[in-house]
Amino acid sequence: MLDYPAATTRTEKKDIIGQMKDRLLQIHGETILAIGLYGSIAQGIDGPYSDIEILVVTEDGISLSDYEFIYLPFKIEISMKQKHEVWQTASAVDDSWAIKAGVYAHLEAIYDPSGLVVQIQALSEQVSEEAIRETMRDFMIWEPYETMGKIRNNKIAGNDHYLPLGAKDLAWQTAKLIGIANRTFYNTRARTYEESLAMPSRPSGYDELIHLLMRGHLHDTELVYERCECLWSGLNEWYENMGIDYKVTEFPF
């Protein structure tokens, strides 16, 4: 059985990043408009086992294949996107905006002759309030409402084994909504819950469920269910206070 590769230093990572940048430019030349780092390395919060994540922006009409591979001891992801694709993705809002938009907001240029990276960074912060509210409305229907229904159904059916899983789903979905509502990007998935607890706008009942999950205290399913119900009430009150109505009184067709 192979051991996990030895931990690496930031200097070693920077060296391999420089080699890949030079090779990409050597192969694809002027079709590459910019190359940037994203993820934990770009934010300076990477650990010795962190992935290397690179975004390559190409001219429109130039489609290159993405790469995801192990180059010991590194795991490397290279995302190839045409300029128009970057503009479209970076300026869009969806349920994962607070998780994924940070790719663009925290992008660190390693090749950027025309100052493209600064423009990309600004795109993700220019989303409209209307887009934020519409995304929150739609996502409430798609995920949390359905998740709470599953939690209640399994509680009624006596399937308490599902409740911890349902609680985790509801908590994660709410964390995504909190990031969107506060127009704030999470720095890393590993610290999403901690960062969400510091955001000013969040529903009542959220903190109590998150503290339960973070401590791993999920064996008391009655308490888990109670915390889910409290969060659900808080979510609906939170939406009401923001003036976001996700329910209809007539068929939408």
N, C-alpha and C positions, 0 to 999 in steps of 0.2 A: 504494500500500500504506500503510495507516494505522499509525502508530507506536503502541506501547503508551501509554496515558494517563500523564501525568506523575505522579510519586510524590506522595502526600498526607501531610499532617501529622496528628497525633493530634487536634489542635484541630478540623480540618476533619471528621474522622470523627465526633467527639463532636457536632458541630453537626448533621450529617445524621441521626445516631442520635436526637438530641432532636426533630428535626422529624418523624421517622417515629413515635416514641413518641406525640407529641401528636396526630398524624393518626389513628393506630390507636385511641386513646382517644376521640377526637372521633367516629369512625365507630361504634365498637362499645361504647363506654361501660362500664357496670358489668358487662357480660358478660366483660370481661377482668379476671382476678384478679391477674395479675402479668406483668411483662415483664422479661426478663433477657438480658444479653449472654453469649455463650459463645465458645469458641475462643480464639485468641491475644490478641484485644483484651481479653477478660475477665481474662486472666492477666497482662496488661501486657507481653507479649513479642511484640506485633505489629510488623511492619515496614511501610514505607510502601505496599507493594502488597498487604497482607493484606485478606482478605474481611471484611465486616461480617456477623456471624451473630447472629441474635436468636431467642429462644424466647418465644412468647406463650402463656400458660396461660389457658384460658377455663373458664367454668363447665361442669359436666357437662351434656351435651345440646346444647351450642353448638358446632357443627362449622364451622370456617372454613378456607378454602383456604390452602395454603402458597404462598409466593412465592420465586422465585429469578430474579433479573434483574440487568441491568447498568444502573446509573444513574451515568453517567460522572462521575468516573473509578472509581466503586466497583462491586465485585461484591457483591450483597446477598442473603442467604438469611434468610427469615423462616419459622420453623417454628411452625405453629399446633397446639397440643395441648390436649385437654380435660384437666381435673385428674386424672381417673382414669387416663387414658393416661400422663400423666407419672409418676404413682405406680407404675404397672405397669412402665413401661420403666426408670425410674431404679432400681428395686429388683431388676431381673432380672439374671441372669448368663448370658452366652453367650460364644462364642469371641472376640468383639470387645470384651469388657467393658473391658479395659485401654486400648483405643483410644477407645471411645465414651462410657464412663460419665463421663469427665471433663467432658463437656458439662454434666452436672448437678452434679458435685462442685465445678467451678470457676465455676458460674453467678454472674454479677454483676448484682445487682438494679438496674434503672433505674426500675421502678415496682413497688412491693410494699407496698401499704397494710396488709396483714394478716400480714406476716412469713412468707409462703409460701416464699420462696426458701431461707431457712435450713432449713426442713423438707425441701425437695427435696435440698439439698446433703447432708444426713445420710443419705438413703435409700441412695445408692450405696455408702456405706461400711458398711452394716449387713448385707451379704450373709453367709450362713452358710458355715461351713467345708464342710459337706456339699454345698452348691450349687457351691462352687469345685471340689471334687474331682470331682463328677459331670460338670461342664463339661469339665474337663481330660481325663477318661476318654473322653468322647464325641468331643471334638475330635481326640484322638490317632488315633481310628479314622477319622474323617471326612477328615482332611487329611494330617498328617505321614506316617502309614503308607502311604497311597496315593501320596503324592509320592515317598517313598523307593523304592517299587516302580517308579514311572516312571523314576526316575534309574537304577536298576539295569537295567531293561529296555532303555533307550536306550544304556547303556554296553555291554551284551551285543550289541546290534544294530549297534554302531559309529556310532551317531548322536551324536557328541560335541557337535554344535552345540546339542543340547538341554540339556546339563549346566549351563551358566551359568544358564539360565532355571530349571531344577530347583533349583539351589542357592539362587537368590533366593527361590523359593517356600518351600523348607524353612526358610531363615533367617527369613523374615517370620512363618511359622507358629510357629516356636519363640519369636520375640520376643513374640508374643501370649500364648503359654503362660507365659513368664517373668513378664510383667506380672500375669497372673491368679494365679500361684503366690505372688508377692510381695504380692498385694493392693494393687498400686500402679498409678495411672493414668499414662499417658504424656501429657506436656504438649502435644506436637505430633507429627504423623506424621514431620515432617522430622528430628526428633531422637530417634526411637524407638530406633534402634540404639545411639546414644551413651548414652541413659538406661538401656537394658537392661543395658549392660555395667557399670553401677554398682550393679545390684541384687544383693543377697547370695546369693540362691538361683538358680542357673542351671546347665544341664547342661554337663559337660565337652565340649570340642570346639566349643562355640558361639563362644567368643571368637575362635578361630583362623579359623573360616569368616567371621565378621563382619568381621574386619580385612581379609581377602582381598577381600570385597565392597566395603567402604568405600574401599579403595585402587583398586578397579576392575581388579584383577589376575585376570581370568577367562579369559585366553588359554591358560593351561596347564591343559587340561581334565583331565589326569591328577591334578594337584594339587587341582583343584576336586572331582573325584570322591572323592579320598582324604579331603578335609575333610568331605564329606557323610557318608561312612561313619563317620568319627570322631564326628561330631555325633550320628548315629543311635545309635551305641553309648552315647554319653553320655546321650541322651534316655531310653533304656530303663533305664539305671542310675539316673538321676534319679527316674524314676517308681517304680522298685523301692524306692528309699530313702524315698520319700514314702508307700509302701504303696498305690499306685494301680495296680491290675491291670486292663488293658484287654483281655486275652485270655480266652477261655473254653475249657473242655475238653469241653463238651456243647452241642448246639444249644440256642439260647435259646427254642425253641418246641416 
